[in-house]
Amino acid sequence: MGDFRDSVEVSFVSNSSPFDYLIEDIQKLAEKFNFNHQQLSKIFDLSINELEDLLNRKGNITNKQQENIENKLTMLNFGFEGFDMKERVTLILNDLLSEYRLTTETLSKIINVKEKELIDFMKKQIIDTENIENKLTMLNFGFEGFDMKERVTLILNDLLSEYRLTTETLSKIINVKEKELIDFMKKQIIDTNVEMKICVNVIMLHFVLHHQNN
């Protein structure tokens, strides 16, 4: 494939591109997390040539590719800081309802909560949300032989390896301290709220990076 550059460098040319807003947001993302071209191409499911053509305003992308990039940019640039945990869980619930054509009645049975509790949660009514958050984690990773922290740690390791991330970068993406992330991966005792935040944010990140490629 040849050598990859260590940072994003956009070659500005005289003609504008209908994707100027995407280029600007990709630049911001690269600067924020110090992503190189190889990491960006993996994240956005583009070849290196497609990515560099886009950044240099030479190429074109399909509507599906554009939507994929926009969704991932929104979550990576703004999602983990702009949404609270409950909002992120609601996003995942809505995606599950849509993707698998579930009713709230069916989904409530799957995660073993009352349908009214699920609906109230999604409508941002004040209820005990921890139960739903925990069971949503199970739904994403499976109920059989379930150990939430172990499974999340496996996902974390896969993300670090697949996207060639450092723990420093990954902690910035999911909006936790690097030490908290490392302690979680080493099975150290950490604050329960931080632990849940890591689990939910990792699920969301994994979902965003992989779901949009399908």
Phi, psi and chi 1 to 4 in degrees:
 res  aa     phi    psi   chi1   chi2   chi3   chi4
   1 MET       -  -21.2  -80.7 -170.4 -179.1      -
   2 GLY    92.1  177.4      -      -      -      -
   3 ASP   -77.6  147.5  -65.2  -27.7      -      -
   4 PHE  -106.5  144.4  -63.7  107.7      -      -
   5 ARG   -73.6  151.6  -77.9  177.7 -105.8  174.1
   6 ASP   -78.8  -18.9  -70.7  -27.5      -      -
   7 SER  -143.6  166.7   60.9      -      -      -
   8 VAL   -83.4  125.4  172.2      -      -      -
   9 GLU  -127.2  113.4  -60.0  172.3   -1.5      -
  10 VAL   -94.2  128.1  176.2      -      -      -
  11 SER   -88.5  110.4  174.0      -      -      -
  12 PHE   -80.7  129.5  -67.4   96.4      -      -
  13 VAL  -119.0  169.9  -67.6      -      -      -
  14 SER   -68.8  -34.6   57.3      -      -      -
  15 ASN   -83.9  144.8   59.1  -49.7      -      -
  16 SER   -86.4  170.5   61.7      -      -      -
  17 SER  -129.5  145.7  163.8      -      -      -
  18 PRO   -65.7  -10.2   23.1  -32.9      -      -
  19 PHE  -106.7   23.2  -55.7  115.0      -      -
  20 ASP   -56.8  -38.2  -79.2  -10.8      -      -
  21 TYR   -65.8  -35.3   72.1   99.6      -      -
  22 LEU   -67.8  -43.6  -76.4 -177.0      -      -
  23 ILE   -59.5  -43.9  -64.8  169.4      -      -
  24 GLU   -62.6  -43.3 -177.7  179.2  -10.5      -
  25 ASP   -70.1  -34.5  -75.7  -14.2      -      -
  26 ILE   -65.3  -40.7  -69.3  171.3      -      -
  27 GLN   -59.7  -45.7  -76.4 -178.7  -74.8      -
  28 LYS   -61.0  -42.2  -71.4  178.4 -178.2  177.2
  29 LEU   -62.8  -45.2 -177.1   72.1      -      -
  30 ALA   -62.1  -41.2      -      -      -      -
  31 GLU   -69.5  -38.7  -69.2  168.5    3.7      -
  32 LYS   -64.8  -41.9 -176.2  175.9 -176.9  179.2
  33 PHE  -113.2    6.8  -61.2  119.3      -      -
  34 ASN    57.5   43.0 -163.2   28.7      -      -
  35 PHE   -78.7  142.4  -73.4  145.1      -      -
  36 ASN   -98.2  179.1   59.1   34.8      -      -
  37 HIS   -62.3  -37.0  -80.5 -164.4      -      -
  38 GLN   -63.7  -43.3 -173.8  176.3   21.8      -
  39 GLN   -66.3  -42.3  -70.3  168.8  -49.8      -
  40 LEU   -64.4  -40.2  -70.6  170.9      -      -
  41 SER   -64.3  -36.5   68.7      -      -      -
  42 LYS   -69.0  -44.2  179.6   68.7  175.7  175.8
  43 ILE   -61.7  -44.6  -71.2  168.6      -      -
  44 PHE   -93.7    3.8  -63.8  123.9      -      -
  45 ASP    57.5   44.9 -162.8   29.1      -      -
  46 LEU  -120.2  152.3  -62.2  172.1      -      -
  47 SER   -71.9  162.2   69.4      -      -      -
  48 ILE   -57.9  -42.8  -70.0  -66.8      -      -
  49 ASN   -63.2  -42.8  -72.8  -21.9      -      -
  50 GLU   -62.3  -42.9  -73.4  175.1  -35.7      -
  51 LEU   -62.7  -48.6  174.5   67.9      -      -
  52 GLU   -68.4  -34.7  -65.6 -170.0  -15.9      -
  53 ASP   -63.6  -41.1  -77.6  -12.4      -      -
  54 LEU   -63.1  -48.3  173.1   63.0      -      -
  55 LEU   -65.1  -28.6  -65.1  176.5      -      -
  56 ASN   -98.1   12.5  -73.1  -73.1      -      -
  57 ARG    57.9   36.1  -62.7  174.2  171.8   84.6
  58 LYS  -109.5  -25.0  -65.8  178.3  180.0  177.7
  59 GLY  -109.2 -170.7      -      -      -      -
  60 ASN  -137.9  156.2 -156.2   -5.7      -      -
  61 ILE  -130.9  157.6   54.9  175.5      -      -
  62 THR   -78.3  166.7   66.0      -      -      -
  63 ASN   -61.0  -37.9  -70.5  -24.1      -      -
  64 LYS   -65.2  -43.0 -175.7  176.6  179.7 -179.1
  65 GLN   -64.1  -40.9  -72.8  173.9  -42.3      -
  66 GLN   -60.7  -46.1 -179.4 -179.3   -9.5      -
  67 GLU   -63.0  -41.5 -176.8 -179.6   -1.2      -
  68 ASN   -59.5  -47.4 -179.4   31.2      -      -
  69 ILE   -64.0  -44.7  -65.8  169.5      -      -
  70 GLU   -60.1  -45.7  -72.7  173.1  -15.3      -
  71 ASN   -62.3  -43.2  -70.5  -18.9      -      -
  72 LYS   -71.1  -37.7  -70.1  179.0  177.4  179.1
  73 LEU   -62.4  -42.2  -79.5  169.4      -      -
  74 THR   -59.4  -46.9  -61.4      -      -      -
  75 MET   -71.1  -43.5  -79.0  -51.8  -55.1      -
  76 LEU   -74.0  -37.6  -68.5  170.2      -      -
  77 ASN   -80.8  -33.0  -92.7  -33.3      -      -
  78 PHE  -129.9  -24.8  -49.0  111.3      -      -
  79 GLY   -62.4  -47.1      -      -      -      -
  80 PHE   -78.4  -15.8  -66.4   98.7      -      -
  81 GLU  -100.6  -33.9  -63.0  172.1    7.8      -
  82 GLY   -84.1  -21.8      -      -      -      -
  83 PHE  -109.6  144.2  -66.8  122.6      -      -
  84 ASP   -84.5  175.1   62.3   23.5      -      -
  85 MET   -60.2  -41.0 -172.0 -177.7  -59.4      -
  86 LYS   -62.8  -39.1 -172.7  174.2  177.5 -178.4
  87 GLU   -65.6  -39.1  -72.5  175.1  -38.0      -
  88 ARG   -65.5  -42.4  -72.0 -166.9  -68.4  -85.7
  89 VAL   -62.7  -39.7  171.9      -      -      -
  90 THR   -62.4  -39.1  -58.0      -      -      -
  91 LEU   -60.3  -43.7  -76.6  173.0      -      -
  92 ILE   -64.8  -43.6  -63.1  174.5      -      -
  93 LEU   -58.7  -45.4  -75.2  168.4      -      -
  94 ASN   -62.4  -38.6  -77.5  -36.8      -      -
  95 ASP   -66.1  -40.3  -81.9  -32.4      -      -
  96 LEU   -64.4  -43.3  -72.0  170.1      -      -
  97 LEU   -60.0  -41.0  -70.6  167.6      -      -
  98 SER   -74.8  -49.4  173.6      -      -      -
  99 GLU   -64.4  -41.3 -177.5  174.8   -1.9      -
 100 TYR  -101.7    7.4  -62.4  103.7      -      -
 101 ARG    52.4   47.9  -60.6  179.9 -178.3  178.8
 102 LEU   -91.6  153.3  -58.2  174.0      -      -
 103 THR   -92.1  161.9   63.4      -      -      -
 104 THR   -63.2  -30.1   52.2      -      -      -
 105 GLU   -63.1  -46.7 -179.8 -176.8    7.7      -
 106 THR   -66.0  -45.7  -59.2      -      -      -
 107 LEU   -64.2  -38.2 -175.8   55.0      -      -
 108 SER   -63.4  -35.9   65.3      -      -      -
 109 LYS   -68.4  -39.9  -72.0  178.6 -180.0  177.3
 110 ILE   -61.2  -44.4  -68.7  172.2      -      -
 111 ILE   -94.9    5.5   62.3  175.9      -      -
 112 ASN    60.2   49.3 -164.7   26.9      -      -
 113 VAL  -130.4  164.1  -62.0      -      -      -
 114 LYS   -70.0  143.7  -65.1  177.3 -178.9  177.6
 115 GLU   -58.6  -39.9 -176.6 -178.9   12.7      -
 116 LYS   -61.8  -37.8 -174.0  179.4 -176.7  -55.8
 117 GLU   -63.7  -41.3  -70.0  179.6  -12.5      -
 118 LEU   -64.4  -46.8  178.5   63.2      -      -
 119 ILE   -63.6  -42.8  -67.9  171.1      -      -
 120 ASP   -62.2  -40.1  -74.2  -12.6      -      -
 121 PHE   -59.3  -47.4  177.6   90.8      -      -
 122 MET   -70.9  -23.4  -62.4  177.6   70.8      -
 123 LYS   -91.0    6.1  -72.1 -177.6  176.5  178.6
 124 LYS    65.9   31.6  -58.7 -178.3  179.9  179.9
 125 GLN   -76.8  156.0  -58.4  -66.8  -31.9      -
 126 ILE   -79.5  107.3  -62.0  174.4      -      -
 127 ILE  -143.4  174.0   58.8  169.5      -      -
 128 ASP   -74.0  108.5  179.5   11.7      -      -
 129 THR   -89.4  -16.3   64.0      -      -      -
 130 GLU   -60.8  -38.3 -174.4  174.3  -11.9      -
 131 ASN   -61.3  -46.2 -174.3   37.6      -      -
 132 ILE   -66.1  -41.6  -68.7  177.0      -      -
 133 GLU   -61.0  -43.8  -70.7  164.2   -1.4      -
 134 ASN   -62.8  -44.0  -76.9  -26.2      -      -
 135 LYS   -73.8  -28.5  -71.4  178.7  177.4  179.2
 136 LEU   -66.0  -37.9 -179.9   62.7      -      -
 137 THR   -59.5  -43.8  -54.6      -      -      -
 138 MET   -61.7  -41.5  -67.6 -178.1 -174.3      -
 139 LEU   -62.3  -35.8 -176.6   60.0      -      -
 140 ASN   -74.1  -32.3  -85.6  -88.7      -      -
 141 PHE  -109.9   -7.8  -66.8  125.9      -      -
 142 GLY   102.8  145.7      -      -      -      -
 143 PHE   -87.4  -28.1  -68.1   92.7      -      -
 144 GLU   -77.8  130.0 -172.1  175.7  -10.1      -
 145 GLY    59.5   38.3      -      -      -      -
 146 PHE   -82.9  127.0  176.6   78.3      -      -
 147 ASP  -135.4  104.8 -177.1  -45.4      -      -
 148 MET   -57.5  -49.1 -179.5  175.0   68.4      -
 149 LYS   -65.7  -38.6  -71.7 -167.6  -74.9 -173.9
 150 GLU   -64.6  -44.7  -85.8 -170.9   22.8      -
 151 ARG   -65.7  -40.8  -61.6  -61.2  -64.8  -86.5
 152 VAL   -65.0  -38.7  171.9      -      -      -
 153 THR   -62.7  -38.9  -58.7      -      -      -
 154 LEU   -61.7  -43.1  -73.3  173.3      -      -
 155 ILE   -63.4  -41.9  -64.7  -65.3      -      -
 156 LEU   -57.9  -47.7  -82.9  169.7      -      -
 157 ASN   -62.8  -37.7  -73.3  -31.5      -      -
 158 ASP   -64.6  -42.7  -76.5  -18.8      -      -
 159 LEU   -63.0  -43.3  -70.9  170.8      -      -
 160 LEU   -60.9  -41.4  -69.9  167.8      -      -
 161 SER   -76.6  -49.9  173.7      -      -      -
 162 GLU   -64.1  -38.8 -175.1  174.7   -1.7      -
 163 TYR  -104.3    7.1  -64.2   94.0      -      -
 164 ARG    52.8   49.1  -58.3 -173.4 -178.9 -174.7
 165 LEU   -94.4  154.6  -56.7  174.4      -      -
 166 THR   -94.5  162.2   62.5      -      -      -
 167 THR   -63.9  -30.3   52.0      -      -      -
 168 GLU   -62.7  -47.0  179.0 -176.8    9.3      -
 169 THR   -66.8  -45.2  -61.3      -      -      -
 170 LEU   -63.3  -39.3 -174.7   54.2      -      -
 171 SER   -64.1  -35.6   64.7      -      -      -
 172 LYS   -66.3  -40.8  -74.1 -179.8 -178.6  177.6
 173 ILE   -62.8  -46.2  -67.0  172.8      -      -
 174 ILE   -91.4    5.3   63.8  173.0      -      -
 175 ASN    63.6   48.1 -161.4   28.7      -      -
 176 VAL  -133.1  166.4  -63.0      -      -      -
 177 LYS   -72.1  146.0  -64.5  176.9 -178.5  177.1
 178 GLU   -60.1  -40.4 -176.8 -179.0   13.6      -
 179 LYS   -61.9  -38.2 -174.9 -179.3 -175.3  -56.6
 180 GLU   -63.4  -41.6  -68.4  172.0  -22.3      -
 181 LEU   -65.0  -45.7 -179.5   63.4      -      -
 182 ILE   -63.4  -43.4  -68.0  171.6      -      -
 183 ASP   -61.3  -40.5  -73.7  -13.2      -      -
 184 PHE   -60.5  -45.3  176.3   89.9      -      -
 185 MET   -68.7  -25.9  -63.7  174.8   69.8      -
 186 LYS   -91.1    5.1  -71.5 -177.9  176.4  178.8
 187 LYS    63.9   31.0  -59.2 -178.0 -179.6  179.1
 188 GLN   -78.5  157.0  -57.2  -68.3  -33.5      -
 189 ILE   -77.3  121.4  -63.4  173.4      -      -
 190 ILE  -129.1  170.0   61.3  173.8      -      -
 191 ASP   -55.8  136.1 -178.7   80.9      -      -
 192 THR   -59.7  -39.7  -57.7      -      -      -
 193 ASN   -65.1  -38.4  -70.0  -30.6      -      -
 194 VAL   -67.4  -41.7  173.1      -      -      -
 195 GLU   -59.4  -46.2 -176.3  176.5  -74.0      -
 196 MET   -65.9  -38.0 -178.9   55.7   61.9      -
 197 LYS   -61.8  -43.5 -176.7  177.5 -177.4  179.9
 198 ILE   -61.7  -46.9  -69.7  172.3      -      -
 199 CYS   -60.5  -50.1  -71.0      -      -      -
 200 VAL   -65.6  -43.2  171.5      -      -      -
 201 ASN   -68.0  -35.9  -74.8   -5.4      -      -
 202 VAL   -66.5  -42.6  167.0      -      -      -
 203 ILE   -58.2  -46.7  -67.2  167.4      -      -
 204 MET   -63.6  -44.1 -168.7   67.5 -175.0      -
 205 LEU   -62.5  -46.3  178.6   60.4      -      -
 206 HIS   -61.5  -41.8 -178.2  -93.8      -      -
 207 PHE   -63.7  -46.6 -176.4   83.5      -      -
 208 VAL   -64.1  -46.3  167.6      -      -      -
 209 LEU   -68.3  -32.2  -68.4  178.4      -      -
 210 HIS  -100.7  -36.7  -68.9   83.5      -      -
 211 HIS   -63.2  -39.6  174.7   71.1      -      -
 212 GLN   -71.0  -17.7  -63.1  -63.1  -24.8      -
 213 ASN   -79.6  -12.3  -69.0  -18.4      -      -
 214 ASN   -79.1      -  -64.8  -29.8      -      -
